[in-house]
Amino acid sequence: MPFAPESRALYSRLRRWFAKHARPLPWRGQTDPYRIWVSEVMLVQTTVAVGIKRYPRFLKRFPTLRSLARATLDDVMKEWEGLGYYHRARYLHQAARIIQDQYGGVFPSEYDEIRALPGVGDYVAAAVSNFCFGTRVPAIDANVARVGARLFGITGGVRNGPVRAKVYRELSKLMTVGNGAIWTDALIEVGALICSPRSPGCPSCPLTQNCRAFEKGHPDKYGMPEARTPRSEVQVACGIIRRGDGKILIAQRLETGLLPGLWEFPGGKQQAREALAETCRREIEEELAIEVRIGRKRMVVRHAYSHYTVRLHVFDCVYLSGRPRKIGCQNWRWVRPTELHALAFPSANRAIIEAIGGIPTENSQS
């Protein structure tokens, strides 16, 4: 049968299904643009399960846009610790200050103004506009891209820009009626609960009678991402550098590159045919211009990033000589182990902090 969905009928089915099956999420039903913005930025690279746990905590620490704008970047980064993709926290902080300074603390209501804020992409701008300002703009996240590709029978990997553009155009035609917030929420929910990547539950889907992929008999052949290349593994060595009074030397990463501005135990990547203990010694000297004695390997921590994994080899080290200098870092500090919990570290470092007697930080996925 030709695919010509009647927007109002499809919207009505979607709305009824959503009213019955929507999950009770802490950000659901919010209309405060600050709270919606925080939730959408957090969920861009964070699972819903982790978001449910961390979203209320973030709002307790920064309950208003003004409180976020007035906070220090260190405080914001510390609260974001464990969520990963730390540029999101930096952009939240920057954007909050822009809204406070340029908009008098009132969140902008126009899509283009929201889209222009630091760190805000098409999806977040559309979601905030729909949930808070009554617009009907397709908000294309991974779930909606998959649902849309199947609904409209669009072939190709859903990470592909042209595929998402086609989904956007077709959804724009549907979203001429109804409530933009319900369209957005319900399509995301269908993708999360029914239209799964490999085993879509078509019999219980409110879109089935209009779905081209279902009509063709192979819905799981549509809406799939391109195959990722296998992750490479990087070997890294770092040192727990102690001096005579028991304090530990830590360094703050540069403002550019991976994990900008976070604190870490000094170290770096292993070079070809280099022993890991030598990697640790060399990297500390290059980063801080000090001499250390490398002791035993205390532990190995494995951490996965989006495109590669890191195997972090952690050595006990004794400070010998030299005044630390900011060569490969933006700052350094001697701290007691119990002071480490107050600073923002990459996720891979939390196991080290626990191992040396720092106050354990909350385990969370990043």
C-alpha positions in Angstrom: 0.0 0.0 0.0 1.3 3.5 -0.7 2.8 5.3 2.3 0.7 8.3 3.0 0.2 8.6 6.7 -2.4 11.1 7.9 -0.6 13.2 10.4 -3.5 13.7 12.8 -4.5 10.1 13.0 -0.9 9.0 13.5 -0.3 11.6 16.1 -3.5 10.6 17.9 -2.3 6.9 18.1 1.2 8.0 19.2 -0.2 10.3 21.9 -2.5 7.6 23.3 0.3 5.0 23.4 2.6 7.5 25.1 0.1 8.4 27.8 -0.2 4.7 28.7 3.4 3.5 28.4 5.7 6.5 29.1 8.4 5.9 31.7 8.3 8.2 34.8 11.6 10.0 34.2 12.7 12.9 36.5 12.9 15.4 33.6 9.7 14.3 32.0 6.9 16.9 32.1 9.3 19.7 32.9 8.7 23.0 31.2 11.5 25.0 32.8 14.0 25.5 29.9 17.0 25.4 32.3 16.0 22.0 33.6 15.2 20.6 30.2 18.5 21.9 28.8 20.5 20.3 31.5 18.7 17.0 31.1 19.1 17.0 27.3 22.8 17.9 27.4 23.4 15.2 30.0 21.7 12.6 28.0 23.5 13.2 24.8 26.4 10.9 25.8 25.0 9.4 29.0 22.6 6.4 29.4 19.1 7.1 30.8 19.9 4.8 33.8 22.9 7.0 34.8 21.0 10.2 33.9 18.1 9.2 36.3 20.7 9.1 39.1 22.8 12.1 38.3 20.3 14.6 37.0 18.6 15.2 40.4 22.0 15.5 42.0 23.2 18.1 39.5 20.1 20.2 40.0 20.5 20.0 43.8 24.0 21.4 43.4 22.9 23.9 40.7 19.2 24.4 41.1 18.9 27.5 38.8 20.7 28.9 35.8 22.0 31.7 38.0 23.6 29.3 40.4 25.3 27.5 37.5 26.5 30.8 36.0 27.9 32.0 39.3 29.7 28.7 40.1 33.4 28.1 39.3 34.3 25.9 36.4 36.1 23.6 38.9 32.9 23.1 40.9 30.9 22.3 37.7 33.5 19.9 36.5 33.6 18.2 39.9 29.8 17.7 39.8 30.1 16.3 36.3 32.8 13.8 37.3 32.1 10.3 36.2 29.7 11.4 33.4 32.4 11.6 30.8 32.6 13.9 27.7 33.6 16.7 30.0 33.3 19.4 27.2 29.5 19.2 27.9 30.0 20.5 31.4 32.3 23.3 30.2 29.8 24.3 27.5 26.9 24.3 30.1 28.9 26.6 32.3 29.8 28.9 29.3 26.2 29.0 28.1 24.8 29.7 31.5 27.1 32.8 31.8 26.1 34.0 28.3 22.4 33.7 29.2 23.0 35.5 32.5 25.0 38.3 30.9 23.3 38.7 27.5 19.7 37.7 28.2 19.4 38.9 31.8 19.2 35.4 33.1 16.1 34.6 31.0 16.6 31.5 28.8 16.2 32.5 25.1 13.0 31.2 23.5 13.9 31.4 19.8 15.3 28.2 18.2 18.2 30.0 16.5 19.2 31.7 19.8 19.2 28.4 21.6 21.1 26.7 18.8 23.8 29.4 19.0 24.6 28.7 22.7 28.0 26.9 23.3 27.6 23.1 23.0 24.0 23.2 21.8 23.4 21.2 18.6 20.3 20.6 16.4 18.9 18.0 18.7 19.2 19.8 22.0 17.9 23.1 20.5 14.9 21.3 19.0 14.1 19.4 22.2 14.3 22.6 24.4 12.1 24.4 21.8 9.5 21.7 21.7 9.3 21.0 25.4 9.4 24.6 26.6 8.3 26.9 23.9 5.6 25.1 21.9 7.4 24.6 18.7 7.2 21.5 16.4 10.8 20.9 15.3 12.0 17.4 14.7 14.5 16.4 17.4 16.7 13.7 15.9 18.6 11.6 18.4 19.6 8.0 17.9 16.2 6.6 18.8 14.3 9.0 16.6 16.7 8.5 13.7 16.1 4.7 13.9 12.3 5.1 14.3 12.1 7.6 11.4 14.3 5.6 9.1 12.0 2.6 9.6 8.7 4.6 9.4 9.7 6.2 6.1 11.7 3.3 4.7 14.9 5.2 4.4 18.0 3.1 3.8 21.5 3.7 4.9 23.3 4.1 8.3 21.5 6.4 10.7 24.7 8.1 11.7 25.0 9.3 8.1 24.2 13.0 7.7 22.0 12.6 4.6 20.0 9.8 6.2 19.2 12.0 9.2 18.4 14.9 6.9 15.8 12.8 5.1 14.3 11.7 8.4 14.1 15.4 9.5 12.4 16.4 6.3 9.8 13.6 6.5 9.1 14.2 10.2 8.7 17.9 9.5 5.8 17.0 7.2 4.1 14.9 10.0 4.7 17.5 12.8 2.3 20.1 11.3 -0.3 19.1 13.9 -0.3 18.3 17.6 2.1 19.1 20.4 5.8 19.2 19.6 6.7 18.0 23.1 4.5 14.9 22.7 5.9 14.2 19.2 9.5 14.4 20.6 8.9 12.4 23.8 6.8 9.7 22.2 9.1 9.1 19.3 12.0 8.8 21.6 10.0 6.4 23.9 9.0 4.2 20.9 12.7 3.9 20.0 13.7 3.1 23.6 10.9 0.6 24.4 9.7 -0.9 21.2 11.7 -0.1 18.0 14.9 -1.5 19.3 17.9 -1.9 17.0 17.8 -5.7 16.4 14.5 -7.0 17.7 11.8 -4.4 17.1 8.5 -5.2 18.8 6.3 -4.3 15.8 3.0 -5.9 17.0 2.8 -3.4 20.0 4.0 -0.3 18.1 1.6 2.6 17.5 3.3 3.3 14.2 3.1 -0.2 12.6 0.2 0.5 10.2 2.1 3.3 8.6 5.6 1.8 8.8 7.3 1.1 5.5 9.9 -1.1 7.0 7.3 -3.3 8.6 5.3 -3.4 5.3 8.4 -4.7 3.6 8.8 -7.4 6.2 12.3 -6.6 7.4 12.2 -3.7 9.9 15.5 -4.7 11.5 17.2 -4.0 8.1 16.5 -0.3 8.4 17.7 2.2 10.9 20.9 0.5 11.8 24.2 2.4 12.3 27.3 1.8 10.2 29.6 -0.8 11.6 32.2 0.7 13.9 35.9 -0.2 13.5 37.3 -2.2 16.4 38.6 -0.1 19.2 42.4 0.2 19.5 44.1 -0.1 22.9 46.5 2.6 24.2 49.1 1.8 26.9 49.5 4.6 29.4 51.7 4.8 32.5 51.3 7.2 35.4 52.8 7.8 38.8 51.6 8.2 42.3 54.4 10.6 43.3 54.9 11.0 47.0 57.3 13.3 48.9 58.5 12.9 52.5 55.5 14.5 54.2 53.1 12.0 52.5 51.6 14.5 50.0 51.0 13.4 46.4 51.8 15.4 43.3 48.9 15.9 40.8 48.7 17.8 37.6 45.9 19.6 35.8 45.5 18.8 32.1 45.7 21.6 29.5 42.6 23.4 28.3 43.0 21.8 24.9 42.8 18.2 23.9 41.2 15.2 25.7 39.7 15.8 29.2 40.7 19.5 29.4 41.1 21.0 32.8 40.8 17.8 34.8 43.3 16.7 37.4 45.3 13.5 37.0 48.2 11.5 38.2 51.1 12.6 35.9 52.0 10.3 33.1 51.4 9.6 29.4 51.4 7.2 26.5 54.0 4.4 26.0 56.3 4.8 23.1 57.3 2.0 20.8 59.6 -0.6 22.5 59.6 1.4 25.7 59.3 -0.3 29.1 56.3 1.0 31.0 58.4 2.0 34.0 60.5 4.1 31.6 57.3 5.6 30.1 56.3 6.7 33.6 59.6 8.3 34.4 60.0 10.0 31.0 56.4 11.4 30.9 56.7 12.8 34.5 60.0 14.6 33.5 58.5 15.9 30.3 55.3 17.1 32.0 56.7 18.6 35.2 60.6 18.7 34.9 61.1 16.7 38.1 63.1 13.5 38.9 61.4 10.6 40.5 62.3 7.0 41.5 59.9 4.5 40.0 58.8 1.8 42.4 56.4 -1.1 42.1 53.5 -1.3 39.8 50.5 -0.8 42.0 47.6 -1.6 39.7 46.3 -1.5 36.1 43.1 0.3 35.2 41.3 -0.3 32.0 38.9 2.4 30.7 36.9 2.6 27.4 36.4 5.8 25.4 34.3 6.1 22.3 36.9 5.0 19.8 39.7 3.4 21.9 40.5 1.9 25.2 43.2 2.8 27.7 45.2 0.4 29.8 46.5 2.6 32.6 49.6 1.2 34.4 50.0 2.9 37.8 53.4 3.0 39.5 54.3 4.1 43.1 56.9 6.8 42.7 59.2 8.7 45.1 59.9 12.4 44.5 63.7 13.0 44.3 64.5 16.5 43.0 63.4 19.5 41.0 60.7 22.1 41.4 57.6 21.1 39.4 57.1 23.3 36.4 54.0 23.7 34.1 55.5 22.3 30.9 52.9 19.7 29.8 50.1 20.8 32.2 48.4 24.0 33.2 48.9 23.6 37.0 50.2 21.2 39.6 49.6 20.7 43.4 50.9 18.7 46.3 47.8 17.3 48.1 47.0 14.9 50.9 45.2 11.7 49.7 42.0 12.7 51.6 41.9 16.0 49.5 41.7 14.2 46.2 38.0 13.7 46.4 37.3 17.4 46.2 38.9 17.7 42.7 37.6 16.6 39.3 39.5 13.6 37.9 38.9 11.4 34.8 36.9 8.3 35.5 39.9 6.0 35.1 41.6 7.8 38.1 38.9 7.1 40.6 40.1 3.5 41.3 43.6 5.0 42.0 42.1 7.5 44.5 40.4 4.7 46.3 43.5 2.5 46.3 45.6 5.2 48.0 43.1 6.1 50.7 41.2 9.0 49.1 37.5 9.1 49.9 35.8 6.8 47.4 33.8 8.6 44.8 30.5 7.5 43.4 30.7 4.8 40.8 28.9 5.8 37.6 29.0 5.1 33.9 30.6 7.5 31.6 
